[in-house]
């Protein structure tokens, strides 16, 4: 039970001359793990590589104790995969489709049908299970993708953008399902999303990719940092020399001199340091408020960019 769910050792992936993953070394524990990164960072490539669908150029991977290169079928038998794009079969009812996916995963036909009914009720499609899947709304199609990933009772679940296209109510319900899967059902999951609040709600651990390389990993609470205080700072007349002076004093900040920024102060620093440096550089502090560290702060600092820029890159 204490063994890691995934172990990556120097994993690189090339598509021709393009390097999609660069020497990724990480250990992912059991539980709910968020997979973050800007578009093109390599999130989907990493999932497909762990599933054995893409062969790495170098490095080794273990999933649930199996070497992915040597035992890809053993890995796939114990994992579920909810892809980002639609993957249903036209002309099939929801229950027939999910049961068919169960048979593909190795379940006998009767067991697959029984499990299909159970998981469709679990994801909220019990009343619509006899409808053809192509008549479903976007939110319902997201739910049936989750159902087919769960039908064979996997030990590890890969979720690629599970809340895409859902309205606020449907999104909240999907996140509640994801959280329940990781806690009450005790299924380890890797949740890839560009929506930071979704990952922060559903996950306890995170892995951040940037340009195919590992930018940060660890428990979210630890990455937020308990040894630093975060402040929201609004100034007038910020200059590069003001930013440099803050950093020279051990105060980290978003990056470029802007009117509104977030600063990260070591625990032993007092807020008066900000006023002293501002006075020395002719900068007016117009607003200073303590802030709670968030996953957005972790993401921005991992990418080495201002919070606003990092958030824009996620969309």
N, C-alpha and C positions, 0 to 999 in steps of 0.2 A: 504493500500500500504506500510505502514511503519512496518507492522508486520513481524517478522522473518520468513524465509522460513522453517527452521528446528530448533527444540529445542530438545536437548539431555540432560537428567537428570539422571546421574549415571548409564549409560547403560553398562552392561557387557554381554558377550556371551561366552558360553562354548561349545566345541565339545568334549564330554566325559570329560577327565581330562585336556584337553588343553583349556586354556583361551584365546580366540581370541581377545576379547575386554575387557578392564579393566576400569570400572567406568568412562566412557566418559561423561563429562558434557561440553556442548558447545552450543552456539547460532549462527546460520548461517543466515546472512541477505539475502535479495533478491539481485540478480545480478549474477556475475560469481565467483564461489568459486572453488579453486583448492584443491584437496585431494591428499596429498603426503605422502610418507613413503616407507621404503625399502620393498623388497619382503617379504611377510609374516607379514607385520605390521598390517594388518586387514582392508585394504581399501575396498576390495571386500566384506568382511563380513559386514562392516558398510553399504554399499549400499544395500545389500540384506536384512539387518535388517530393514532399512528405508522403503524398499518396502513391508515389511511384509512377506517376504519369509523365514526369519530365526527369530525364537522367541528369544528375549533376556532372559537371565537368571535372570536379575534384571534391574530395572530402567524403565523410561518412555520416550517416544518419541512423538513429535508432528511434523507433516509434513503438511504445508499449513493450519495450524489450527486444523487438525484432529489428534486425538490420534490413533497411528498406531495399537495398540493392539485392540482397540475397533472398529475402522472403517477402516480396511485394504482395502476394496473394494472402499471406497470413495477416499482413497489416490491413489490407482492404476488408478482410472478413471481420475485423474488430473495430472499424471506424465507420462513421457516417459522414456524408458530405452534402452540404446544402450549397449548391453553386449560386453565383451571383445572377446568371442569366436563367431564363425559364428553360426547363428540361422535361416538360410533360409530353405525353404521347397523345396527339389529337384522336378523338373518337372514343376515348376510354373514360369511364366514370372515375371519380376520385378513389373509391374503394378498390376498384379493379386495378388502377394504376399503382397504388401503394402496395397492394398485395403482390403485384407483379414484381415490384422492386424488392419486396421481401423474399420472393422466390429466387431472384437474381443473387441475393445475398446468402442463399443456401437454406432458407426455411422450407419445410414441406408445404405443399399448397394449402392444406387445412390450417396449419399454424400461421401461415402468411396472411390468410384471409382474416383470421381471428385477431391477429396483431394489427392489421390494417384498420379494422373497426375501432380498436382500442386507441390507437394513436390519433386517428381522425377526431374522435371525441376529445382527446387530450388537447389538441391544438385548436379546438373550437369549430371544427367542420363536421361534427356529427350529423347535424340536420341537413347538410348539403352533400353528404358523401355519395349519393347516387346521381348527382349531376355530372355532366361531362366537364372535364377540367377547363376546356377552352371557353366555357361560359363564365368562369370565375373572374372576379375583380382582381386587380393587382395585389391587394392585401391578402385575398384568399389564396392566390397562387404562391405567395410567400409562405403561407401556412402549410400548403400541401408539400412544398419543397422541404420544409422542416419535418413533416410527417414521414416522408419517404426516407429521410436520413435517420429517423429514429426507429423505423419499423422492426429492424433486426436486433434492437437493444444493444447498441454499440458501447464500447468502453471509452471511446474518444470521438468527439464530434467537431467537424470543421464547418464553421458558419461564415460564408463570404457575403458580406453586406446584407444581413438578414432583414433589416428594416427599410430597405430601399423601396421608395414609392408608396409607403404606407402613410395613412392619415394619422394625426396625433393620437387618437384613441387606439387605432390598430398598432401603432408603434409602441405605445405604453404596454399593451397586452402582449406583444411579441417579446419585449424586454422582460416582462414578468415571467413569461414562459422560459426564456433563456436562463434567468436567475434560478427558477425552480429546477430546471434540468441540472444545473451545476450543484445545487444545494440538496434539495429533497431527493432527486434521482441519483445524485453522486456520480454524474457522468462528466468526465473532464472535457472541456471544450476550448477551442481556439476560435476567437471571435474577431474576424477582420472587418473593420468599418472605418469610414472617413468621418463618422460622427463621434466626436470625443465624449460628449455627455453620455451617449449610449454605452460606450466601453466603460466609462467610470462607474455607471450604475450597475452594470452586469458583471464586471470583472474585478479580480483582486490583484492580478499580476499583469504586466504589460511588456511587450517587445516592440521597439520602435525601429523601423527601417528608414534609411535615407539614401537615395541613389544606389540602392542595392547593398548597402553596408549596414551593419548593426550600429545604431546610434545610441540606444539605451535599452536596458532590460532590468527587471526586478519587480518587487511588490510596489503597487501604486503608492501606498502610504509611505514607503521608504523613499521612493523617488521624489515625492512631493517635498520631503526634507523636513525633519523636525528640528534641525540645528540652525535654520534660517527663518527670519521673519519677512513677510511679503507686505509691501506697501504700494498703494496706488498713489502716484505722484503727478500732479499737474503743475507745470511750470511755464514761465514766459521768458524767452530769450535763451533757450538751451543751445549750447554750442558743443562741437566735438571735444574741446578741452574740458568742458564740464563733465561729459561722459567719462573721459579718460581719468579725471580726478576722482570721480566716484569709484571707478574700478581700482585705482591706485590705493584707495582707502579700504578696499575689500568689499565694496558694495557692488553687486552685479546688477545689471539692468538689461532691458530688452535689446538694446543695440544702438540704432541711430537716434540722434537728438530730435525728439518730438515733443509736442505739447503735453501729451498724456502718456505716461509710461509706468511700468511696474518695476519696482526695485526689490532686490533680495539682500537683506542685511543679516550678517552673522549675529548670533544670539547675544554676543558680548558688546555689540554696537548700540549706541543710543541714537534716537532719531535726530538729536541736535547736530549730529555729524552732517546730515543732509543740508541743514540750514547754514552751517559754517562753510561748506564747500560752495553752496549757491552764492553766498555773500562774496566769497573770494573771486567768483567768476561773473559777477554782475547779473545773476539769474534770480528771478523772482519765483518763490514757491507760493502758489495760489491755493493749493489743495493737497492735503496729505491724509491718507486714511489707511488703516490697517486692512489687509485683505487676507482671505483664506486661500492657501495654495490649492490649485486645481490641476487636473490632468492637462489642461491647456498650457499651463506653465511648464510642466514636464516636457510636453511636445515641443514647445517653442525653444526651450533651452537645449533639448537634444539636437534640434536642427540648427541651433546657433543663429536664430532669426528673431526679429521682434514678434510678439504675440500675434499682432494683426496680420503680418505677412504669413506666418506659419499657418494660421487658421485659414487664410485664403487659399493656401496651397493644398489644403485638405479637400476643398470642394471640387 
